[in-house]
Amino acid sequence: GFGADMGLEKFMHIKCQVSGKYPDAAVIVGTVRAIRMHGSAVSINRTNQEKIISGCDNFIHHISLAKQFGIEPVPALNMYSGDSPDEILLVCDTVESKTGKRPIVCNHWAEGGSGCIELAEAVEIAASNSKREDFKPIYEASDSISMKLDKIAQQVYGGEGAIFSEKAAAQEQLFTCHGFEHLPICVAKTQRSLSHDPKLRNVPTGFHIPVRDLTLNAGAGFIVAHIGSIQTMPGLPFAPSLMDIDISLEDGHIMGLK
């Protein structure tokens, strides 16, 4: 989906670097509905040619991220019943004119697996042309924590860099003193924008990502950078409260709520 700035970036810097295994291709998925939203359409359910063309910039940015890592991107456009043929054609023409790659229109929503045959064939071709030596990480393990986040902000999100709070700066110094600065970064931020601000749609520029604090996960082998006001999911206790919740079969009363 529209999450190569998060999912792909983490996969390439954490999973791939640790395992030594790298993908041969990356399918970058877009939808007309999401493109309308990033084009700031008044209604994401209403056709607007100008907004569609503008919103394609977000789709194109995600496609370019795969190229930055040296991975062959395969753009795909998931088709839904509310998409008009004109909108689909406009998206495909716009993306192809700016990237040289025409999105594969996928209709598995209506047709199941048969609606993705063309995509599967395109992935097979892209993967067969892949070369391991083409892989290029955005940052190196030897970079400082702040430098890694600067590079992510600039090269992945399209911003100006990262600004550390006093707390985060002190944490960086502490982690570095104990020899953990080589660990990769797992960024926790909104998925609704390339930036830290969910209200900044499409491809915003001129922003800095505010690093609120850092969390060291030494066992897992990465450092979590909390960006802006994002909240992470709390871990469940050994015995979650749901184990004490039940419904009476006699009167439907819910028991165990606190």
C-alpha positions, -999 to +999 in steps of 0.1 A: +000+000+000+011+036+006+035+025+033+069+020+016+082+048+037+076+026+067+072-011+058+098-012+030+123+010+048+122-012+080+123-044+060+154-033+041+173-019+070+163-044+097+152-077+083+174-078+052+206-065+069+203-090+098+193-120+076+215-113+047+185-120+024+171-094+000+140-092-022+143-095-059+114-071-065+089-049-046+053-046-055+042-010-048+004-010-045-018+021-050-056+027-052-076+054-069-093+062-036-059+068-018-046+089-048-077+111-046-071+116-008-035+125-014-046+149-041-067+166-014-100+160-032-130+173-013-145+138-015-124+107-020-154+091-036-158+118-063-138+120-096-116+150-100-089+149-128-067+176-113-067+159-079-059+125-094-029+139-112-017+157-081-022+126-059-002+104-082+029+122-069+025+102-036+023+069-055+053+079-075+073+088-044+068+053-030+078+037-063+110+057-062+118+044-027+122+009-040+146+022-067+166+040-040+173+007-024+183-008-057+152-030-058+131-033-090+096-018-083+065-033-098+037-007-095+002-022-091-032-004-090-058-022-070-092-018-088-125-014-070-161-010-081-161+027-074-132+034-098-141+048-132-122+036-163-111+072-170-096+075-135-077+042-139-064+053-173-053+087-159-034+071-130-016+046-153-007+073-179+005+098-152+026+073-134+041+058-166+050+093-179+070+101-147+085+067-139+087+048-171+067+020-154+030+015-161+010+002-131-005-032-135-043-030-129-053-057-105-089-068-101-086-096-076-112-078-055-138-090-080-121-118-098-099-135-072-065-149-082-073-146-119-074-108-115-037-108-106-022-130-133-007-100-151+009-088-119+023-122-111+039-123-145+054-088-141+069-098-108+084-129-123+101-108-150+113-082-125+127-108-101+146-126-129+165-094-137+174-087-101+211-085-090+221-087-053+249-062-058+223-035-067+211-033-031+219+001-015+209+009+021+199+045+029+222+045+060+252+025+072+255+007+105+285+029+113+263+061+111+253+077+144+217+073+156+210+110+147+226+106+113+205+075+105+174+094+113+185+124+093+190+102+063+156+085+067+139+119+071+157+133+040+159+104+016+128+084+025+103+109+037+115+139+017+120+162+047+148+184+059+161+161+088+154+151+123+151+173+154+158+156+188+141+165+220+164+169+251+152+135+263+160+118+229+194+135+227+203+122+261+191+087+252+212+088+220+243+097+241+236+069+266+230+042+239+262+053+221+282+051+253+271+015+258+279+006+222+244+003+207+247+031+181+253+005+154+218-009+157+192-002+129+164+022+136+127+013+137+107+045+132+073+048+149+053+075+131+019+081+115+011+060+085-011+087+070+017+109+058+053+108+046+059+132+074+051+131+112+019+151+107-011+131+094-026+163+080+004+168+055-008+148+025+008+139-008+045+147-009+052+174+018+085+192+019+103+215+043+095+196+075+117+181+102+106+150+120+105+156+158+122+127+176+104+126+210+123+097+225+142+066+218+137+030+230+165+005+230+154-031+221+188-047+226+175-082+224+155-077+192+184-057+178+170-023+170+163+011+184+127+025+182+125+062+174+091+077+185+082+105+161+058+133+170+027+123+190+026+087+178+017+061+205+029+025+203+008-005+213+012-015+250+024-050+257-001-074+272+006-088+307+011-126+312-026-130+320-046-104+300-078-091+315-098-107+287-092-140+304-115-129+332-143-116+309-174-137+302-210-135+292-238-150+312-259-174+291-289-167+313-293-130+310-265-118+287-248-099+314-211-092+308-189-102+337-154-093+346-153-057+332-133-033+353 
